[in-house]
Amino acid sequence: MNFPAPSAADSALLIMDMQPSIVALRPQAAAALFEPLRALRDAARDAAVPVIYVVVGFRPGHPEIAASNAQFSRIKAEGRLLDEDVHPELSPAAGEVVVRKRRISAFAGSDLDVVLRAQNVRHLMLAGISTSGVVLSTLRQAADLDYRLSVVADGCMDPDDEVHDVLLRKVFPRQAEVATSQQLIDALRR
């Protein structure tokens, strides 16, 4: 399937769940994402493409988490993900939007769609931790919302290398372009 190349006119870069406590779960693998994401972020800024950061976070006491939610109830029990910011290696510039979400997808419990539509964004470049979590969930929801999509292959990682590979090679190409950060940088510079 062929997807149109990203255009600076209607694109946005989403850097998702790149926050200290998530990076700390797999520090070496996550650290490998910093360089390609900084390069793509800087190219996006140069092309006047919005860079939007998405972080997962909860209020004190985690009132957003139901006991029936297996994954998030563990986070609540451990008292994690309270009002956390973007990892300092990828700090937002003044004026860049940080979206706070309450579930796995960047759209769930956030105002992301409102922010994107207000800026006439129709194409999303997706990156972050983890491939089988925020990237997959956001891709599926964004596709249902009719966004064009690119996944930054060297800008996401997963705790399970095999799952990461299957998603990038077999699942994502059905709904998105899978490209390296350099390929997307080159497209933005055209």
C-alpha positions as CSV (number, residue, x, y, z in Angstrom):
1,M,0.0,0.0,0.0
2,N,1.4,3.4,-0.9
3,F,0.9,6.4,1.4
4,P,1.5,10.0,0.5
5,A,4.7,11.5,1.8
6,P,4.3,13.9,4.8
7,S,3.7,17.5,3.9
8,A,4.8,20.2,6.3
9,A,1.5,22.0,5.5
10,D,-0.8,19.5,7.4
11,S,1.5,17.3,9.5
12,A,2.3,17.0,13.2
13,L,4.9,15.0,15.0
14,L,3.6,13.1,18.1
15,I,6.2,12.1,20.7
16,M,4.4,9.9,23.1
17,D,5.0,8.6,26.5
18,M,8.7,9.6,26.5
19,Q,8.7,10.5,30.2
20,P,11.2,9.7,32.9
21,S,9.4,6.8,34.7
22,I,8.6,5.1,31.4
23,V,12.1,5.6,29.9
24,A,13.5,4.2,33.2
25,L,11.8,0.8,32.6
26,R,14.1,0.1,29.6
27,P,16.8,2.8,29.9
28,Q,19.2,1.5,27.2
29,A,16.6,0.8,24.6
30,A,14.7,4.0,25.3
31,A,17.9,6.0,25.2
32,A,18.5,4.8,21.6
33,L,15.4,6.7,20.6
34,F,16.6,10.1,21.8
35,E,19.0,10.9,18.9
36,P,16.6,10.0,16.0
37,L,13.7,11.7,17.8
38,R,15.7,14.9,18.5
39,A,16.8,15.0,14.8
40,L,13.2,14.6,13.6
41,R,11.8,17.0,16.2
42,D,14.3,19.6,15.0
43,A,13.5,19.1,11.4
44,A,9.8,19.4,12.2
45,R,10.4,22.6,14.0
46,D,12.5,23.9,11.1
47,A,9.6,23.1,8.7
48,A,7.0,24.8,11.0
49,V,5.4,21.4,11.7
50,P,3.8,21.2,15.1
51,V,5.6,19.0,17.6
52,I,3.1,17.6,20.2
53,Y,4.1,15.7,23.2
54,V,1.8,13.2,24.8
55,V,2.3,12.0,28.4
56,V,0.2,9.7,30.5
57,G,-0.6,10.9,33.9
58,F,-3.1,10.8,36.7
59,R,-4.3,13.0,39.6
60,P,-3.3,12.2,43.2
61,G,-5.2,9.1,44.3
62,H,-5.7,8.0,40.7
63,P,-9.4,8.7,40.6
64,E,-9.4,8.0,36.8
65,I,-8.5,4.4,37.2
66,A,-11.2,1.8,37.7
67,A,-10.3,-1.4,39.7
68,S,-11.5,-3.4,36.7
69,N,-8.7,-2.0,34.5
70,A,-6.0,-4.7,34.9
71,Q,-3.1,-2.6,33.5
72,F,-3.8,0.7,35.1
73,S,-4.9,-0.7,38.5
74,R,-1.3,-1.9,38.9
75,I,-0.1,1.7,38.2
76,K,-2.6,3.0,40.8
77,A,-1.4,0.4,43.4
78,E,2.2,1.4,42.9
79,G,1.3,5.1,43.0
80,R,3.0,5.8,39.6
81,L,2.5,8.3,36.8
82,L,1.4,11.3,38.8
83,D,1.7,14.6,36.9
84,E,4.9,13.6,35.1
85,D,6.5,15.7,32.3
86,V,8.4,14.9,29.1
87,H,11.8,13.4,29.6
88,P,14.5,16.2,29.7
89,E,16.3,14.7,26.7
90,L,13.3,15.7,24.6
91,S,12.1,18.8,26.4
92,P,9.4,20.8,24.6
93,A,10.2,24.3,23.4
94,A,8.2,27.3,24.5
95,G,4.8,27.1,23.0
96,E,4.8,23.4,22.1
97,V,1.8,21.5,23.2
98,V,1.9,18.8,25.9
99,V,-1.2,16.7,25.9
100,R,-2.1,14.7,29.0
101,K,-3.9,11.4,28.5
102,R,-5.5,9.0,30.9
103,R,-5.3,5.7,28.9
104,I,-3.0,4.0,26.4
105,S,-4.1,5.8,23.2
106,A,-3.0,9.4,22.9
107,F,-6.7,10.3,22.1
108,A,-8.2,8.6,25.2
109,G,-9.0,11.1,27.9
110,S,-7.2,13.9,26.2
111,D,-7.9,16.9,24.0
112,L,-5.5,15.8,21.3
113,D,-8.1,15.6,18.5
114,V,-9.3,19.2,19.3
115,V,-5.7,20.4,19.2
116,L,-5.0,18.7,15.9
117,R,-8.2,19.9,14.2
118,A,-7.6,23.5,15.4
119,Q,-4.2,23.4,13.6
120,N,-5.7,21.7,10.4
121,V,-3.5,18.6,11.0
122,R,-4.4,15.7,8.8
123,H,-1.2,13.7,8.9
124,L,0.5,12.3,12.1
125,M,4.0,11.0,12.5
126,L,3.9,8.7,15.5
127,A,6.8,7.9,17.9
128,G,7.2,6.7,21.4
129,I,7.2,4.0,24.0
130,S,5.9,1.4,23.5
131,T,5.2,0.1,20.0
132,S,2.5,-2.3,21.3
133,G,1.1,0.3,23.6
134,V,0.7,4.0,22.8
135,V,1.9,3.7,19.2
136,L,-0.5,0.8,18.3
137,S,-3.5,2.2,20.2
138,T,-3.0,5.7,18.8
139,L,-2.5,4.5,15.2
140,R,-5.7,2.5,15.4
141,Q,-7.8,5.3,16.8
142,A,-6.2,7.9,14.5
143,A,-7.0,5.7,11.4
144,D,-10.6,5.5,12.6
145,L,-10.6,9.3,12.7
146,D,-9.3,9.5,9.1
147,Y,-5.8,10.8,9.8
148,R,-3.0,9.9,7.4
149,L,-0.3,8.2,9.4
150,S,3.5,7.5,9.5
151,V,5.2,5.5,12.2
152,V,8.8,6.5,13.0
153,A,10.5,3.0,12.9
154,D,13.6,4.1,14.8
155,G,11.5,6.4,17.1
156,C,9.6,3.7,18.9
157,M,10.5,0.6,20.9
158,D,8.8,-2.2,22.7
159,P,9.8,-4.5,25.6
160,D,9.3,-7.4,23.3
161,D,11.5,-7.2,20.2
162,E,9.4,-9.8,18.3
163,V,6.2,-7.9,18.9
164,H,7.9,-4.7,17.8
165,D,9.1,-6.3,14.6
166,V,5.7,-7.9,13.7
167,L,3.9,-4.6,14.3
168,L,6.4,-2.6,12.1
169,R,6.6,-5.2,9.3
170,K,3.1,-6.7,9.2
171,V,0.5,-4.8,11.1
172,F,1.2,-1.0,10.8
173,P,1.8,-1.0,7.0
174,R,-1.9,-1.8,6.5
175,Q,-2.8,1.6,7.9
176,A,0.3,3.7,7.9
177,E,3.6,4.4,6.2
178,V,6.5,2.9,8.3
179,A,9.6,5.1,7.8
180,T,12.8,6.0,9.5
181,S,13.4,9.3,11.1
182,Q,15.8,10.2,8.2
183,Q,13.2,9.3,5.6
184,L,10.7,11.6,7.3
185,I,13.3,14.4,7.7
186,D,14.0,14.2,4.0
187,A,10.3,14.3,3.2
188,L,9.8,17.4,5.4
189,R,12.8,19.2,3.7
190,R,11.3,18.7,0.2
